[in-house]
Amino acid sequence: MFSLRSIFFRPKKSDYPLARFFYADLELRRITHDLDSFDGNKEPQRCQKLIERLRKTQQRVMEVVWTIVRTCVLEETRASRQYRDKFPEELRGDHMSGPLWFGAECLAAGSSVLNHESESDELRPLARHITKVMESVRTKLREQCLRDVACYPEELVDTLRWFDYNWAEFEFSYVSRMCPVKSTEELYQQHITTILFSETTAEALKEKVITEEQMSSYDPVLMLAIPRLSILCGLEQEEGLLDLNKDASCLPVYFRPHVSNLVEIKHSLSNLTAEEITVLKQCLASSLDPLQTEIETDIETEADIETEQI
């Protein structure tokens, strides 16, 4: 029945997300049918090519699905993706949806991830659930495609919201079991270091040590300038993130191996005037080596003295 309706009422190809979904999903179903029509063990090369096409098309389908979700489901009603902060950088984002879907179907079919057999067994029930959820969502979307590609009924929105929550649960469970992820402590350390760098950047802009132009143009100098200035900014604050009066365990983890150096820097800063600290910040934010800048300054000073004597 659905096949007949899809022939007579299929949407025209257009930029509507639902229309794009219809044809991406149609291609996916054709590839799946081709894979089921022969013995992959007897034709391994053909099977491998079809699997590659399957994975690419699954990603295309998922990209359109997330476009539809962002279009009709309010952001504040969606499942939080804050857990992705724990993931490796390359695994954050919706670009992993296709591979995760493929992985879920493999697990649901009884396969196991190499060297992760026990984790695969743990994930298998959830993988079977998410594949059923995915099939249900695809069916709902196809039905709506045959009605009106420009409309998102409330029932469809509720289905997509339900899918979003289930997908978030599977994504977190899969990645956290198959890949090394950050612990709560590591994530906290990353956040407080980000705060230190952010406060330093705001202060440096206010004092015109760095410029808005440098920020907007992504000046490479800032890659060294901001960490340098962050150490200075943290040591200047009496009860800041680099408060050396606290136990070393209270410091951001990145600075703990360098406590003795921080103590020396703190002592040296206490002997500088406000004007000298400003000059120091300018040197630290410069593209030149601060040590080279200091040498050049000393040379110029001696030359000025000789000129005055003459």
Solvent accessible surface area in square Angstrom, and as a share of the most:
residue,aa,sasa,rsa
1,M,176,0.79
2,F,56,0.23
3,S,76,0.49
4,L,104,0.52
5,R,67,0.24
6,S,11,0.07
7,I,105,0.53
8,F,154,0.64
9,F,125,0.52
10,R,93,0.34
11,P,15,0.09
12,K,177,0.75
13,K,159,0.68
14,S,48,0.31
15,D,128,0.67
16,Y,109,0.41
17,P,25,0.15
18,L,0,0.00
19,A,0,0.00
20,R,100,0.37
21,F,0,0.00
22,F,0,0.00
23,Y,44,0.17
24,A,2,0.02
25,D,0,0.00
26,L,23,0.11
27,E,44,0.20
28,L,3,0.02
29,R,70,0.25
30,R,128,0.47
31,I,1,0.01
32,T,59,0.34
33,H,129,0.57
34,D,49,0.26
35,L,39,0.19
36,D,115,0.60
37,S,70,0.45
38,F,36,0.15
39,D,66,0.34
40,G,24,0.23
41,N,141,0.72
42,K,164,0.69
43,E,74,0.33
44,P,84,0.53
45,Q,146,0.65
46,R,105,0.38
47,C,28,0.17
48,Q,96,0.42
49,K,139,0.59
50,L,12,0.06
51,I,47,0.24
52,E,88,0.39
53,R,109,0.40
54,L,18,0.09
55,R,106,0.39
56,K,145,0.62
57,T,7,0.04
58,Q,2,0.01
59,Q,31,0.14
60,R,118,0.43
61,V,0,0.00
62,M,0,0.00
63,E,89,0.40
64,V,10,0.06
65,V,0,0.00
66,W,2,0.01
67,T,35,0.20
68,I,0,0.00
69,V,0,0.00
70,R,132,0.48
71,T,81,0.47
72,C,27,0.16
73,V,6,0.03
74,L,113,0.56
75,E,127,0.57
76,E,138,0.62
77,T,45,0.26
78,R,34,0.12
79,A,12,0.09
80,S,78,0.50
81,R,44,0.16
82,Q,122,0.54
83,Y,37,0.14
84,R,28,0.10
85,D,44,0.23
86,K,50,0.21
87,F,1,0.00
88,P,34,0.21
89,E,127,0.57
90,E,117,0.52
91,L,28,0.14
92,R,62,0.23
93,G,21,0.20
94,D,38,0.20
95,H,96,0.43
96,M,42,0.19
97,S,0,0.00
98,G,0,0.00
99,P,50,0.31
100,L,5,0.03
101,W,4,0.02
102,F,38,0.16
103,G,11,0.11
104,A,0,0.00
105,E,65,0.29
106,C,44,0.26
107,L,3,0.01
108,A,24,0.19
109,A,87,0.68
110,G,45,0.43
111,S,56,0.36
112,S,54,0.35
113,V,49,0.28
114,L,142,0.71
115,N,122,0.62
116,H,52,0.23
117,E,91,0.41
118,S,72,0.46
119,E,46,0.21
120,S,0,0.00
121,D,85,0.44
122,E,109,0.49
123,L,1,0.01
124,R,27,0.10
125,P,85,0.53
126,L,38,0.19
127,A,0,0.00
128,R,114,0.42
129,H,77,0.34
130,I,2,0.01
131,T,26,0.15
132,K,146,0.62
133,V,3,0.01
134,M,2,0.01
135,E,81,0.36
136,S,42,0.27
137,V,0,0.00
138,R,20,0.07
139,T,50,0.29
140,K,68,0.29
141,L,0,0.00
142,R,20,0.07
143,E,49,0.22
144,Q,5,0.02
145,C,3,0.02
146,L,13,0.06
147,R,152,0.56
148,D,66,0.34
149,V,23,0.13
150,A,57,0.44
151,C,58,0.35
152,Y,51,0.19
153,P,52,0.32
154,E,116,0.52
155,E,116,0.52
156,L,9,0.05
157,V,12,0.07
158,D,66,0.34
159,T,17,0.10
160,L,0,0.00
161,R,59,0.21
162,W,112,0.39
163,F,0,0.00
164,D,0,0.00
165,Y,113,0.43
166,N,19,0.10
167,W,1,0.00
168,A,8,0.06
169,E,95,0.43
170,F,0,0.00
171,E,3,0.01
172,F,78,0.32
173,S,14,0.09
174,Y,34,0.13
175,V,7,0.04
176,S,35,0.23
177,R,97,0.35
178,M,23,0.10
179,C,41,0.24
180,P,119,0.75
181,V,51,0.29
182,K,62,0.26
183,S,56,0.36
184,T,101,0.58
185,E,93,0.42
186,E,92,0.41
187,L,22,0.11
188,Y,120,0.46
189,Q,7,0.03
190,Q,47,0.21
191,H,71,0.32
192,I,13,0.07
193,T,18,0.10
194,T,80,0.46
195,I,89,0.45
196,L,0,0.00
197,F,65,0.27
198,S,67,0.43
199,E,80,0.36
200,T,4,0.02
201,T,19,0.11
202,A,62,0.48
203,E,72,0.32
204,A,7,0.05
205,L,46,0.23
206,K,160,0.68
207,E,79,0.35
208,K,170,0.72
209,V,23,0.13
210,I,1,0.01
211,T,68,0.40
212,E,121,0.54
213,E,135,0.61
214,Q,40,0.18
215,M,65,0.29
216,S,86,0.56
217,S,72,0.46
218,Y,185,0.70
219,D,33,0.17
220,P,101,0.63
221,V,35,0.20
222,L,17,0.08
223,M,151,0.67
224,L,115,0.57
225,A,0,0.00
226,I,27,0.13
227,P,47,0.30
228,R,66,0.24
229,L,7,0.03
230,S,0,0.00
231,I,51,0.26
232,L,6,0.03
233,C,16,0.10
234,G,0,0.00
235,L,1,0.01
236,E,75,0.33
237,Q,60,0.27
238,E,149,0.67
239,E,147,0.66
240,G,14,0.13
241,L,50,0.25
242,L,2,0.01
243,D,12,0.06
244,L,44,0.22
245,N,142,0.73
246,K,102,0.43
247,D,94,0.49
248,A,46,0.35
249,S,70,0.45
250,C,78,0.47
251,L,4,0.02
252,P,0,0.00
253,V,62,0.36
254,Y,122,0.46
255,F,22,0.09
256,R,75,0.27
257,P,103,0.65
258,H,90,0.40
259,V,42,0.24
260,S,75,0.49
261,N,78,0.40
262,L,5,0.03
263,V,76,0.43
264,E,115,0.52
265,I,70,0.36
266,K,83,0.35
267,H,123,0.55
268,S,62,0.40
269,L,18,0.09
270,S,85,0.55
271,N,106,0.54
272,L,65,0.32
273,T,74,0.43
274,A,75,0.58
275,E,125,0.56
276,E,82,0.37
277,I,30,0.15
278,T,65,0.38
279,V,84,0.48
280,L,54,0.27
281,K,24,0.10
282,Q,101,0.45
283,C,25,0.15
284,L,27,0.14
285,A,9,0.07
286,S,34,0.22
287,S,89,0.58
288,L,97,0.48
289,D,76,0.39
290,P,31,0.19
291,L,126,0.63
292,Q,84,0.38
293,T,27,0.16
294,E,102,0.46
295,I,93,0.47
296,E,72,0.32
297,T,71,0.41
298,D,74,0.38
299,I,106,0.54
300,E,109,0.49
301,T,69,0.40
302,E,107,0.48
303,A,50,0.39
304,D,84,0.44
305,I,85,0.43
306,E,106,0.48
307,T,97,0.56
308,E,143,0.64
309,Q,144,0.64
310,I,183,0.93
